[in-house]
Each structure stands twice: as C-alpha cells, then as structure tokens.
C-alpha cells in the first residue's frame, strides 16, 4: 500500500473516526483526515506496512494538537463589551486637571513640593523624606499634609 489511492481507501475511515473522536467536530475531523493523507503522501519517510495505521494516527493526532494550540491563542470576543479606554473628552479633562495641578504645585515652596513629590510619586517613607530634606520626620509629615491640603483647596475653588 504505497500509492495514495490505496492508502486512502484502506485507512480513511479509521483516520476519520480517530480524528472525530479527538475533536468531536465533523468538519474539523474531515480537515484533519484530508491533511493527514496529504502529509503522508508528501512525506519523505518510508511507511512500513505493519505500522501504517499507527503512522497515520500519529499524523492525525499531531494535527489535532496543532489545531488545539492555535485555538488556545484565540479568544471569542463579547460584542456587548464596551470600550474601556477613556473618551476624548475624559482625556482632555484629565490633561487640564494635570496641568492645573502642576501649575498649583509651582506655587508651593520648593521644600514642600519636594516632600509631596517624594511621598506621593516615589512613595518614600517619611523618615527618608526627612533625611533627604534635612528636617525632622514630624516636619516632613506636616509639609506633606499642608501641601496636600493646599492643593485640595485650590481644586475646590
């Protein structure tokens, strides 16, 4: 059984049944079956007569696993999901607010601004802020608190 026609006649039903039991979908099983015989026909390896069915099943299984891997990379999208990105209006509003905060921060003293930035953006502990600014830990807490209160009052106004 070395020519494709006799190979197909002898094993197509078995390969199809095997593929169908693997994937549970008739259309996919048909695709796997046809691709199995194309691969067997185009293979450079010689097929031993006593292992032809095993050889074809191996090809079919590998094609099924390849199909599974490809399917796992794709996700079905729910059409009812809204876009989570902010709208152009929201982005403009955020930019305006950031610009206002940056402008307001410029009215803080340099040491208050530095304390607020270290605490808010860099998340440094008060002890380290105090060391950097060469002030007491209590003074660092007060400076951060006052800077935040000042910015909140400007925002409310």
DSSP file (Angstrom, degrees, kcal/mol; ACC not computed):
  #  RESIDUE AA STRUCTURE BP1 BP2  ACC     N-H-->O    O-->H-N    N-H-->O    O-->H-N    TCO  KAPPA ALPHA  PHI   PSI    X-CA   Y-CA   Z-CA
    1    1 A X              0   0    0      0, 0.0     9,-0.0     0, 0.0     0, 0.0   0.000 360.0 360.0 360.0  72.0    0.0    0.0    0.0
    2    2 A X        +     0   0    0     44,-0.0     2,-0.2     5,-0.0    45,-0.0   0.658 360.0  83.9-107.1 -18.5    2.4    2.7   -1.1
    3    3 A X  S  > S-     0   0    0      1,-0.1     4,-2.2     4,-0.0     5,-0.2  -0.604  81.9-121.9 -87.5 153.1    0.2    4.7   -3.5
    4    4 A X  H  > S+     0   0    0     -2,-0.2     4,-2.9     1,-0.2     5,-0.2   0.843 105.8  56.0 -62.3 -39.1   -2.1    7.4   -2.1
    5    5 A X  H  > S+     0   0    0      1,-0.2     4,-2.6     2,-0.2    -1,-0.2   0.933 112.4  40.7 -63.4 -46.6   -5.3    6.0   -3.5
    6    6 A X  H  > S+     0   0    0      2,-0.2     4,-2.1     1,-0.2    -1,-0.2   0.872 115.0  52.9 -71.0 -34.5   -4.9    2.6   -1.9
    7    7 A X  H  X S+     0   0    0     -4,-2.2     4,-1.7     2,-0.2     5,-0.2   0.929 112.2  45.5 -62.4 -44.9   -3.6    4.1    1.3
    8    8 A X  H  X S+     0   0    0     -4,-2.9     4,-2.4     1,-0.2     5,-0.3   0.926 112.8  49.5 -65.3 -45.9   -6.7    6.4    1.4
    9    9 A X  H  < S+     0   0    0     -4,-2.6     4,-0.3     1,-0.2    -1,-0.2   0.881 114.4  45.9 -60.7 -38.4   -9.2    3.6    0.6
   10   10 A X  H  < S+     0   0    0     -4,-2.1    -1,-0.2    -5,-0.2    -2,-0.2   0.802 129.9  16.0 -76.6 -29.6   -7.6    1.3    3.3
   11   11 A X  H  X S+     0   0    0     -4,-1.7     4,-2.7    -5,-0.2     5,-0.3   0.488  90.9  96.6-128.5  -4.0   -7.4    3.8    6.2
   12   12 A X  H  X S+     0   0    0     -4,-2.4     4,-2.8     1,-0.2     5,-0.2   0.904  89.4  49.1 -59.5 -43.6   -9.5    6.9    5.6
   13   13 A X  H  > S+     0   0    0     -5,-0.3     4,-2.4    -4,-0.3    -1,-0.2   0.908 113.4  47.0 -64.3 -40.7  -12.5    5.7    7.6
   14   14 A X  H  > S+     0   0    0      2,-0.2     4,-2.4     1,-0.2    -2,-0.2   0.914 114.0  46.9 -66.6 -42.8  -10.2    4.7   10.5
   15   15 A X  H  X S+     0   0    0     -4,-2.7     4,-2.8     2,-0.2     5,-0.2   0.906 112.9  49.8 -66.3 -41.0   -8.4    8.1   10.5
   16   16 A X  H  X S+     0   0    0     -4,-2.8     4,-3.1    -5,-0.3     5,-0.2   0.946 111.5  47.9 -61.9 -47.6  -11.6   10.0   10.2
   17   17 A X  H  X S+     0   0    0     -4,-2.4     4,-2.4     1,-0.2    -2,-0.2   0.916 113.3  48.7 -59.6 -43.6  -13.1    8.1   13.2
   18   18 A X  H  X S+     0   0    0     -4,-2.4     4,-1.7     2,-0.2    -1,-0.2   0.934 114.5  45.0 -61.0 -47.2  -10.0    8.7   15.2
   19   19 A X  H  X S+     0   0    0     -4,-2.8     4,-2.6     1,-0.2     5,-0.4   0.884 111.9  52.6 -65.3 -39.1  -10.0   12.4   14.3
   20   20 A X  H  X S+     0   0    0     -4,-3.1     4,-2.8     1,-0.2    -1,-0.2   0.904 109.3  48.4 -65.4 -41.0  -13.7   12.7   15.0
   21   21 A X  H  < S+     0   0    0     -4,-2.4    -1,-0.2    -5,-0.2    -2,-0.2   0.831 113.0  50.4 -68.4 -30.3  -13.3   11.2   18.5
   22   22 A X  H  < S+     0   0    0     -4,-1.7    -2,-0.2    -5,-0.2    -1,-0.2   0.947 127.0  19.6 -69.7 -48.8  -10.4   13.5   19.2
   23   23 A X  H  < S-     0   0    0     -4,-2.6    -2,-0.2     2,-0.1    -3,-0.2   0.716  85.2-141.5-102.2 -21.2  -12.1   16.8   18.2
   24   24 A X     <  +     0   0    0     -4,-2.8     2,-0.4    -5,-0.4    -4,-0.1   0.648  68.3 106.1  72.9  13.4  -15.8   16.0   18.3
   25   25 A X     >  -     0   0    0     -6,-0.3     4,-2.6     1,-0.1     5,-0.2  -0.987  60.8-151.5-131.8 123.4  -16.5   18.1   15.2
   26   26 A X  H  > S+     0   0    0     -2,-0.4     4,-2.4     1,-0.2     5,-0.2   0.909  97.2  49.3 -61.1 -45.4  -17.2   16.5   11.9
   27   27 A X  H  > S+     0   0    0      1,-0.2     4,-2.1     2,-0.2    -1,-0.2   0.924 113.7  45.5 -62.4 -45.8  -15.8   19.4    9.8
   28   28 A X  H  > S+     0   0    0      1,-0.2     4,-2.8     2,-0.2    -1,-0.2   0.891 111.3  53.4 -64.8 -39.2  -12.6   19.5   11.8
   29   29 A X  H  X S+     0   0    0     -4,-2.6     4,-2.5     1,-0.2    -2,-0.2   0.892 108.3  50.1 -63.1 -39.6  -12.3   15.7   11.6
   30   30 A X  H  X S+     0   0    0     -4,-2.4     4,-2.6     2,-0.2     5,-0.2   0.911 111.6  48.4 -64.2 -41.9  -12.7   15.9    7.8
   31   31 A X  H  X S+     0   0    0     -4,-2.1     4,-2.5     2,-0.2     5,-0.2   0.925 112.7  47.7 -63.2 -44.7  -10.0   18.6    7.6
   32   32 A X  H  X S+     0   0    0     -4,-2.8     4,-2.3     2,-0.2    -2,-0.2   0.911 111.8  51.0 -63.1 -42.3   -7.6   16.6    9.8
   33   33 A X  H  X S+     0   0    0     -4,-2.5     4,-1.8     2,-0.2    -2,-0.2   0.945 112.8  43.9 -61.9 -49.5   -8.3   13.4    7.8
   34   34 A X  H  X S+     0   0    0     -4,-2.6     4,-1.9     1,-0.2    -1,-0.2   0.917 114.8  49.1 -64.6 -41.5   -7.5   15.1    4.5
   35   35 A X  H  X S+     0   0    0     -4,-2.5     4,-2.6    -5,-0.2    -1,-0.2   0.855 106.3  58.6 -65.9 -34.1   -4.4   16.9    5.8
   36   36 A X  H  X S+     0   0    0     -4,-2.3     4,-2.4    -5,-0.2    -1,-0.2   0.932 108.8  43.8 -59.5 -46.4   -3.2   13.6    7.3
   37   37 A X  H  X S+     0   0    0     -4,-1.8     4,-2.3     2,-0.2    -1,-0.2   0.842 111.7  53.2 -71.8 -32.4   -3.2   11.9    3.9
   38   38 A X  H  X S+     0   0    0     -4,-1.9     4,-2.3     2,-0.2    -1,-0.2   0.929 112.3  45.5 -64.5 -44.3   -1.6   14.9    2.2
   39   39 A X  H  X S+     0   0    0     -4,-2.6     4,-0.8     2,-0.2    -2,-0.2   0.904 113.1  49.6 -65.8 -41.6    1.2   14.9    4.8
   40   40 A X  H  < S+     0   0    0     -4,-2.4     3,-0.4    -5,-0.2    -1,-0.2   0.906 113.3  47.3 -63.6 -40.4    1.6   11.1    4.5
   41   41 A X  H  < S+     0   0    0     -4,-2.3    -2,-0.2     1,-0.2    -1,-0.2   0.880 115.9  43.4 -68.8 -38.6    1.8   11.4    0.7
   42   42 A X  H  < S+     0   0    0     -4,-2.3    -1,-0.2    -5,-0.2    -2,-0.2   0.483  89.7 113.7 -87.9  -1.6    4.3   14.3    0.7
   43   43 A X     <  -     0   0    0     -4,-0.8    -3,-0.0    -3,-0.4    -4,-0.0  -0.414  59.4-149.3 -71.4 143.9    6.5   12.8    3.5
   44   44 A X  S    S+     0   0    0     -2,-0.1    -1,-0.1     2,-0.1     2,-0.1   0.619  71.0  96.8 -85.2 -15.2   10.0   11.7    2.5
   45   45 A X  S    S-     0   0    0      1,-0.1     2,-0.3    -5,-0.0    -2,-0.1  -0.436  79.2-117.9 -75.5 148.8   10.0    8.9    5.1
   46   46 A X        -     0   0    0     -2,-0.1     2,-0.6     1,-0.0    -1,-0.1  -0.654  24.2-132.4 -84.8 145.7    9.1    5.4    4.0
   47   47 A X        -     0   0    0     -2,-0.3     2,-0.4    -7,-0.0     5,-0.1  -0.857  11.3-137.5-102.2 125.2    6.0    3.9    5.6
   48   48 A X    >   -     0   0    0     -2,-0.6     3,-1.5     1,-0.1     4,-0.3  -0.663  15.4-133.0 -80.1 134.3    6.3    0.4    7.0
   49   49 A X  G >  S+     0   0    0     -2,-0.4     3,-1.0     1,-0.3     4,-0.3   0.852 102.6  54.0 -58.3 -39.8    3.2   -1.6    6.0
   50   50 A X  G 3  S+     0   0    0      1,-0.2    -1,-0.3     2,-0.1     4,-0.1   0.649 115.7  39.3 -73.6 -12.6    2.6   -3.1    9.5
   51   51 A X  G <> S+     0   0    0     -3,-1.5     4,-2.8     1,-0.1    -1,-0.2   0.176  78.6 111.0-119.6  17.3    2.6    0.4   11.1
   52   52 A X  H <> S+     0   0    0     -3,-1.0     4,-2.8    -4,-0.3     5,-0.2   0.925  81.0  47.8 -59.6 -46.7    0.7    2.4    8.5
   53   53 A X  H  > S+     0   0    0     -4,-0.3     4,-2.6     1,-0.2    -1,-0.2   0.924 114.2  46.6 -62.5 -44.3   -2.4    2.9   10.7
   54   54 A X  H  > S+     0   0    0      2,-0.2     4,-2.3     1,-0.2    -1,-0.2   0.894 112.1  51.6 -62.7 -40.1   -0.2    4.0   13.7
   55   55 A X  H  X S+     0   0    0     -4,-2.8     4,-2.0     2,-0.2    -2,-0.2   0.932 112.3  45.0 -62.2 -46.7    1.7    6.3   11.4
   56   56 A X  H  X S+     0   0    0     -4,-2.8     4,-2.6     1,-0.2    -2,-0.2   0.885 112.0  52.2 -66.1 -39.1   -1.5    7.9   10.1
   57   57 A X  H  X S+     0   0    0     -4,-2.6     4,-2.9    -5,-0.2    -1,-0.2   0.878 107.3  53.5 -63.9 -37.2   -2.9    8.2   13.6
   58   58 A X  H  X S+     0   0    0     -4,-2.3     4,-2.4     2,-0.2    -2,-0.2   0.930 110.3  46.2 -62.7 -45.1    0.3    9.9   14.7
   59   59 A X  H  X S+     0   0    0     -4,-2.0     4,-2.4     2,-0.2    -2,-0.2   0.936 113.7  49.2 -61.6 -45.9   -0.1   12.5   12.0
   60   60 A X  H  X S+     0   0    0     -4,-2.6     4,-2.3     1,-0.2    -2,-0.2   0.914 111.7  48.7 -61.5 -43.8   -3.8   13.0   12.8
   61   61 A X  H  X S+     0   0    0     -4,-2.9     4,-2.7     1,-0.2    -1,-0.2   0.916 110.9  50.3 -63.2 -42.9   -3.1   13.4   16.5
   62   62 A X  H  X S+     0   0    0     -4,-2.4     4,-2.3     1,-0.2    -1,-0.2   0.889 110.6  49.7 -63.6 -38.7   -0.3   15.9   15.8
   63   63 A X  H  X S+     0   0    0     -4,-2.4     4,-2.2     2,-0.2    -1,-0.2   0.904 110.8  50.1 -65.3 -40.0   -2.6   17.9   13.5
   64   64 A X  H  X S+     0   0    0     -4,-2.3     4,-2.3     2,-0.2    -2,-0.2   0.927 111.5  47.9 -62.8 -45.1   -5.3   17.9   16.2
   65   65 A X  H  X S+     0   0    0     -4,-2.7     4,-2.5     1,-0.2    -2,-0.2   0.880 110.4  51.9 -64.5 -37.3   -2.8   19.1   18.8
   66   66 A X  H  X S+     0   0    0     -4,-2.3     4,-2.2     2,-0.2    -1,-0.2   0.906 109.5  50.2 -62.9 -40.8   -1.6   21.8   16.5
   67   67 A X  H  X S+     0   0    0     -4,-2.2     4,-2.4     2,-0.2    -2,-0.2   0.893 109.9  50.9 -63.6 -41.2   -5.2   22.9   16.0
   68   68 A X  H  X S+     0   0    0     -4,-2.3     4,-2.1     2,-0.2    -2,-0.2   0.922 109.7  49.6 -62.6 -44.6   -5.7   23.0   19.8
   69   69 A X  H  X S+     0   0    0     -4,-2.5     4,-0.7     1,-0.2    -2,-0.2   0.913 112.3  47.7 -62.0 -41.9   -2.7   25.2   20.3
   70   70 A X  H >< S+     0   0    0     -4,-2.2     3,-0.7     1,-0.2     4,-0.3   0.900 112.1  49.7 -65.6 -40.0   -3.8   27.6   17.6
   71   71 A X  H >< S+     0   0    0     -4,-2.4     3,-1.2     1,-0.2    -1,-0.2   0.826 103.2  60.4 -68.9 -30.7   -7.3   27.7   19.1
   72   72 A X  H 3< S+     0   0    0     -4,-2.1    -1,-0.2     1,-0.3    -2,-0.2   0.728  99.5  57.7 -70.9 -18.7   -6.0   28.4   22.5
   73   73 A X  T << S+     0   0    0     -4,-0.7     2,-0.4    -3,-0.7    -1,-0.3   0.562  99.0  72.0 -84.9  -8.3   -4.4   31.6   21.2
   74   74 A X    <   -     0   0    0     -3,-1.2     2,-0.4    -4,-0.3     0, 0.0  -0.879  64.3-164.1-111.3 140.2   -7.7   32.9   20.1
   75   75 A X        -     0   0    0     -2,-0.4     2,-0.5     0, 0.0    -3,-0.0  -0.945  24.0-118.7-121.9 143.6  -10.4   34.2   22.3
   76   76 A X        -     0   0    0     -2,-0.4     2,-0.4     1,-0.0    -2,-0.0  -0.678  31.9-137.7 -79.8 128.3  -14.0   34.8   21.4
   77   77 A X        -     0   0    0     -2,-0.5     2,-0.6     2,-0.0    -1,-0.0  -0.717   8.2-129.0 -92.3 135.9  -14.8   38.5   21.9
   78   78 A X    >   -     0   0    0     -2,-0.4     3,-1.3     1,-0.1    -1,-0.0  -0.719  11.5-152.1 -81.2 123.4  -18.1   39.5   23.5
   79   79 A X  T 3  S+     0   0    0     -2,-0.6    -1,-0.1     1,-0.3    -2,-0.0   0.625  90.5  63.8 -73.8 -11.7  -19.7   42.0   21.3
   80   80 A X  T 3  S+     0   0    0      2,-0.1     2,-0.4    -3,-0.0    -1,-0.3   0.458  75.6 109.1 -90.7  -1.5  -21.5   43.7   24.2
   81   81 A X    <   -     0   0    0     -3,-1.3     2,-0.1     1,-0.0     3,-0.0  -0.612  63.9-139.4 -78.6 129.4  -18.3   44.8   25.9
   82   82 A X        -     0   0    0     -2,-0.4     2,-0.4     1,-0.1    -2,-0.1  -0.452  29.8 -87.4 -85.6 162.0  -17.8   48.5   25.7
   83   83 A X        -     0   0    0      1,-0.2    -1,-0.1    -2,-0.1     0, 0.0  -0.540  33.2-159.5 -69.3 124.1  -14.5   50.2   25.1
   84   84 A X        +     0   0    0     -2,-0.4    -1,-0.2     2,-0.1     2,-0.1   0.557  58.8 105.6 -85.8  -7.3  -12.7   50.7   28.4
   85   85 A X  S    S-     0   0    0      1,-0.1    -2,-0.0     0, 0.0     2,-0.0  -0.430  82.1-101.9 -70.9 147.1  -10.5   53.4   27.1
   86   86 A X        -     0   0    0     -2,-0.1    -1,-0.1     1,-0.1    -2,-0.1  -0.357  39.4-110.0 -67.4 149.9  -11.4   56.9   28.2
   87   87 A X     >  -     0   0    0      1,-0.1     4,-2.5    -3,-0.1     5,-0.2  -0.225  29.2-103.9 -72.7 168.1  -13.2   59.1   25.8
   88   88 A X  H  > S+     0   0    0      1,-0.2     4,-2.3     2,-0.2     5,-0.2   0.874 124.2  53.2 -60.9 -37.2  -11.5   62.1   24.1
   89   89 A X  H  > S+     0   0    0      2,-0.2     4,-2.5     1,-0.2    -1,-0.2   0.933 108.9  48.4 -63.6 -46.2  -13.5   64.4   26.5
   90   90 A X  H  > S+     0   0    0      1,-0.2     4,-2.6     2,-0.2    -2,-0.2   0.900 111.5  50.4 -61.9 -41.1  -12.2   62.5   29.6
   91   91 A X  H  X S+     0   0    0     -4,-2.5     4,-2.6     2,-0.2    -1,-0.2   0.916 111.1  48.1 -63.4 -42.7   -8.7   62.6   28.3
   92   92 A X  H  X S+     0   0    0     -4,-2.3     4,-2.3     2,-0.2    -2,-0.2   0.902 112.1  49.8 -64.0 -40.2   -8.9   66.4   27.7
   93   93 A X  H  X S+     0   0    0     -4,-2.5     4,-2.2     2,-0.2    -2,-0.2   0.907 111.3  48.8 -64.2 -42.0  -10.4   66.8   31.2
   94   94 A X  H  X S+     0   0    0     -4,-2.6     4,-2.7     2,-0.2    -2,-0.2   0.911 110.9  50.2 -64.6 -42.3   -7.6   64.8   32.7
   95   95 A X  H  X S+     0   0    0     -4,-2.6     4,-2.6     1,-0.2    -2,-0.2   0.906 110.7  49.4 -62.7 -40.6   -5.0   66.8   30.9
   96   96 A X  H  X S+     0   0    0     -4,-2.3     4,-2.2     2,-0.2    -1,-0.2   0.904 111.8  48.7 -65.1 -40.0   -6.5   70.0   32.0
   97   97 A X  H  X S+     0   0    0     -4,-2.2     4,-2.4     2,-0.2    -2,-0.2   0.905 111.3  49.2 -67.2 -40.7   -6.6   68.8   35.6
   98   98 A X  H  X S+     0   0    0     -4,-2.7     4,-2.8     2,-0.2     5,-0.2   0.924 111.3  49.9 -63.0 -43.7   -2.9   67.6   35.5
   99   99 A X  H  X S+     0   0    0     -4,-2.6     4,-2.2     1,-0.2    -2,-0.2   0.900 111.2  49.2 -61.6 -40.3   -1.9   71.0   34.0
  100  100 A X  H  X S+     0   0    0     -4,-2.2     4,-2.5     2,-0.2    -1,-0.2   0.903 111.8  48.4 -66.2 -40.5   -3.8   72.8   36.8
  101  101 A X  H  X S+     0   0    0     -4,-2.4     4,-2.6     2,-0.2    -2,-0.2   0.924 111.5  49.6 -66.0 -43.8   -2.2   70.6   39.5
  102  102 A X  H  X S+     0   0    0     -4,-2.8     4,-1.2     1,-0.2    -2,-0.2   0.904 112.5  47.7 -61.9 -40.0    1.3   71.2   38.0
  103  103 A X  H  X S+     0   0    0     -4,-2.2     4,-0.5    -5,-0.2     3,-0.4   0.919 112.7  48.6 -65.7 -42.7    0.7   74.9   38.0
  104  104 A X  H >< S+     0   0    0     -4,-2.5     3,-1.2     1,-0.2     4,-0.4   0.866 105.5  58.5 -65.5 -35.5   -0.6   74.9   41.5
  105  105 A X  H >< S+     0   0    0     -4,-2.6     3,-1.4     1,-0.3    -1,-0.2   0.823  96.0  63.7 -64.2 -29.0    2.4   72.8   42.7
  106  106 A X  H 3< S+     0   0    0     -4,-1.2    -1,-0.3    -3,-0.4    -2,-0.2   0.740  95.0  60.0 -66.9 -21.0    4.6   75.6   41.4
  107  107 A X  T << S+     0   0    0     -3,-1.2    -1,-0.3    -4,-0.5    -2,-0.2   0.596  89.1  91.0 -83.4  -9.4    3.1   77.9   44.0
  108  108 A X  S <  S-     0   0    0     -3,-1.4     2,-0.0    -4,-0.4    39,-0.0  -0.467  92.2 -97.1 -76.4 155.9    4.3   75.6   46.8
  109  109 A X     >  -     0   0    0     -2,-0.1     4,-2.8     1,-0.1     5,-0.2  -0.356  36.2-109.6 -67.9 158.4    7.6   76.3   48.4
  110  110 A X  H  > S+     0   0    0      1,-0.2     4,-2.3     2,-0.2     5,-0.1   0.876 118.6  48.4 -59.5 -39.8   10.5   74.1   47.0
  111  111 A X  H  > S+     0   0    0      2,-0.2     4,-2.3     1,-0.2    -1,-0.2   0.885 112.9  47.4 -71.0 -38.2   10.8   72.1   50.1
  112  112 A X  H  > S+     0   0    0      2,-0.2     4,-2.5     1,-0.2    -2,-0.2   0.915 113.4  48.6 -66.7 -42.3    7.0   71.4   50.4
  113  113 A X  H  X S+     0   0    0     -4,-2.8     4,-2.5     2,-0.2    -2,-0.2   0.916 112.0  49.0 -63.2 -43.3    6.9   70.5   46.7
  114  114 A X  H  X S+     0   0    0     -4,-2.3     4,-2.5    -5,-0.2     5,-0.2   0.913 111.5  49.2 -63.1 -43.1    9.9   68.1   47.1
  115  115 A X  H  X S+     0   0    0     -4,-2.3     4,-2.1     1,-0.2     5,-0.2   0.925 112.7  47.6 -62.4 -44.7    8.3   66.5   50.2
  116  116 A X  H  X S+     0   0    0     -4,-2.5     4,-3.2     2,-0.2     5,-0.4   0.916 112.8  48.1 -63.8 -44.1    5.0   66.0   48.4
  117  117 A X  H  X>S+     0   0    0     -4,-2.5     4,-1.8     1,-0.2     5,-1.6   0.926 111.6  49.5 -64.3 -44.7    6.6   64.5   45.3
  118  118 A X  H  <5S+     0   0    0     -4,-2.5     6,-2.6    -5,-0.2    -1,-0.2   0.890 118.6  39.3 -62.1 -38.5    8.8   62.1   47.3
  119  119 A X  H  <5S+     0   0    0     -4,-2.1     4,-0.3     4,-0.2    -2,-0.2   0.924 124.4  35.6 -77.2 -44.9    5.8   60.9   49.3
  120  120 A X  H  <5S+     0   0    0     -4,-3.2    -3,-0.2    -5,-0.2    -2,-0.2   0.951 130.7  23.0 -78.5 -51.5    3.2   60.8   46.5
  121  121 A X  T  <5S+     0   0    0     -4,-1.8    -3,-0.2    -5,-0.4    -2,-0.1   0.871 133.5  33.6 -88.2 -39.1    5.1   59.7   43.5
  122  122 A X  S   <S-     0   0    0     -5,-1.6    -3,-0.2     2,-0.1    -4,-0.1   0.564  92.5-139.4 -95.3  -9.2    8.1   57.9   44.9
  123  123 A X        +     0   0    0     -6,-0.3    -4,-0.2    -4,-0.3     2,-0.2   0.835  37.4 170.5  54.4  38.5    6.3   56.5   47.9
  124  124 A X        -     0   0    0     -6,-2.6    -1,-0.2     1,-0.1    -2,-0.1  -0.528  37.2-109.0 -76.0 145.3    9.2   57.2   50.2
  125  125 A X    >>  -     0   0    0     -2,-0.2     4,-2.1     1,-0.1     3,-0.6  -0.382  28.2-112.3 -69.9 155.1    8.6   56.8   53.9
  126  126 A X  H 3> S+     0   0    0      1,-0.2     4,-2.7     2,-0.2     5,-0.2   0.850 115.8  60.6 -57.7 -35.7    8.6   60.0   56.0
  127  127 A X  H 3> S+     0   0    0      1,-0.2     4,-1.8     2,-0.2    -1,-0.2   0.907 107.9  43.5 -59.9 -42.5   11.8   59.0   57.7
  128  128 A X  H <> S+     0   0    0     -3,-0.6     4,-2.6     2,-0.2    -1,-0.2   0.882 111.4  53.8 -72.3 -38.0   13.7   59.0   54.4
  129  129 A X  H  X S+     0   0    0     -4,-2.1     4,-2.6     1,-0.2     5,-0.2   0.928 109.1  50.2 -58.9 -44.3   12.0   62.2   53.2
  130  130 A X  H  X>S+     0   0    0     -4,-2.7     5,-2.2     1,-0.2     4,-0.9   0.903 110.3  49.5 -61.2 -41.9   13.2   63.9   56.5
  131  131 A X  H  <5S+     0   0    0     -4,-1.8     3,-0.3     3,-0.2    -1,-0.2   0.923 112.7  46.7 -63.9 -44.3   16.7   62.6   55.9
  132  132 A X  H  <5S+     0   0    0     -4,-2.6    -2,-0.2     1,-0.2    -1,-0.2   0.913 119.4  39.3 -64.5 -43.3   16.8   63.9   52.3
  133  133 A X  H  <5S-     0   0    0     -4,-2.6    -1,-0.2    -5,-0.2    -2,-0.2   0.502 107.5-125.4 -86.9  -4.2   15.4   67.3   53.2
  134  134 A X  T  <5S+     0   0    0     -4,-0.9     2,-0.3    -3,-0.3    -3,-0.2   0.927  71.2 114.5  58.2  49.2   17.4   67.5   56.4
  135  135 A X  S   <S-     0   0    0     -5,-2.2    -1,-0.2    -6,-0.1    -2,-0.1  -0.808  73.0 -81.6-133.0 174.9   14.3   68.1   58.6
  136  136 A X     >  -     0   0    0     -2,-0.3     4,-2.0     1,-0.1     5,-0.1  -0.377  37.2-114.9 -77.0 161.4   12.6   66.1   61.3
  137  137 A X  H  > S+     0   0    0      1,-0.2     4,-2.1     2,-0.2     5,-0.2   0.887 118.2  52.8 -62.5 -38.9   10.2   63.3   60.5
  138  138 A X  H  > S+     0   0    0      1,-0.2     4,-2.3     2,-0.2    -1,-0.2   0.908 107.5  51.0 -63.0 -42.4    7.4   65.3   62.1
  139  139 A X  H  > S+     0   0    0      1,-0.2     4,-2.6     2,-0.2    -1,-0.2   0.876 107.9  53.3 -63.6 -37.1    8.2   68.3   59.9
  140  140 A X  H  X S+     0   0    0     -4,-2.0     4,-2.2     2,-0.2    -1,-0.2   0.913 109.4  48.4 -63.4 -42.7    8.1   66.0   56.8
  141  141 A X  H  X S+     0   0    0     -4,-2.1     4,-2.4     1,-0.2    -2,-0.2   0.908 112.5  48.6 -62.9 -41.9    4.7   64.8   57.7
  142  142 A X  H  X S+     0   0    0     -4,-2.3     4,-3.0     2,-0.2     5,-0.2   0.912 110.4  50.7 -65.9 -43.0    3.4   68.3   58.3
  143  143 A X  H  X S+     0   0    0     -4,-2.6     4,-2.3     2,-0.2    -2,-0.2   0.915 112.5  45.9 -62.7 -43.3    4.9   69.6   55.0
  144  144 A X  H  X S+     0   0    0     -4,-2.2     4,-2.3     2,-0.2    -1,-0.2   0.927 114.5  48.7 -65.0 -44.1    3.2   66.7   53.0
  145  145 A X  H  X S+     0   0    0     -4,-2.4     4,-2.5     1,-0.2    -2,-0.2   0.934 113.2  46.1 -61.9 -46.8   -0.1   67.3   54.8
  146  146 A X  H  X S+     0   0    0     -4,-3.0     4,-2.5     1,-0.2    -1,-0.2   0.877 111.6  51.8 -65.8 -37.5    0.0   71.0   54.2
  147  147 A X  H  X S+     0   0    0     -4,-2.3     4,-2.2    -5,-0.2    -1,-0.2   0.917 111.8  46.8 -65.6 -42.0    0.9   70.6   50.6
  148  148 A X  H  X S+     0   0    0     -4,-2.3     4,-2.4     2,-0.2    -2,-0.2   0.922 113.0  49.1 -64.3 -43.6   -2.0   68.2   50.0
  149  149 A X  H  X S+     0   0    0     -4,-2.5     4,-2.4     1,-0.2    -2,-0.2   0.905 110.2  51.7 -63.3 -41.3   -4.4   70.5   51.8
  150  150 A X  H  X S+     0   0    0     -4,-2.5     4,-1.9     1,-0.2    -1,-0.2   0.925 111.8  46.0 -60.9 -45.7   -3.3   73.5   49.8
  151  151 A X  H  X S+     0   0    0     -4,-2.2     4,-2.0     1,-0.2    -2,-0.2   0.876 111.5  51.8 -67.6 -36.9   -3.8   71.6   46.5
  152  152 A X  H  X S+     0   0    0     -4,-2.4     4,-2.1     2,-0.2    -1,-0.2   0.911 109.2  50.5 -64.8 -42.0   -7.2   70.3   47.6
  153  153 A X  H  X S+     0   0    0     -4,-2.4     4,-1.4     1,-0.2    -2,-0.2   0.889 110.7  49.1 -64.6 -38.2   -8.3   73.8   48.5
  154  154 A X  H  < S+     0   0    0     -4,-1.9    -1,-0.2     1,-0.2    -2,-0.2   0.882 110.3  51.6 -66.6 -37.1   -7.2   75.1   45.1
  155  155 A X  H  < S+     0   0    0     -4,-2.0    -2,-0.2     1,-0.2    -1,-0.2   0.879 109.4  49.2 -68.0 -37.7   -9.0   72.3   43.4
  156  156 A X  H  <        0   0    0     -4,-2.1    -1,-0.2     1,-0.2    -2,-0.2   0.803 360.0 360.0 -71.4 -28.8  -12.3   73.0   45.2
  157  157 A X     <        0   0    0     -4,-1.4    -1,-0.2    -5,-0.2    -2,-0.2   0.468 360.0 360.0 -74.2 360.0  -12.0   76.7   44.4
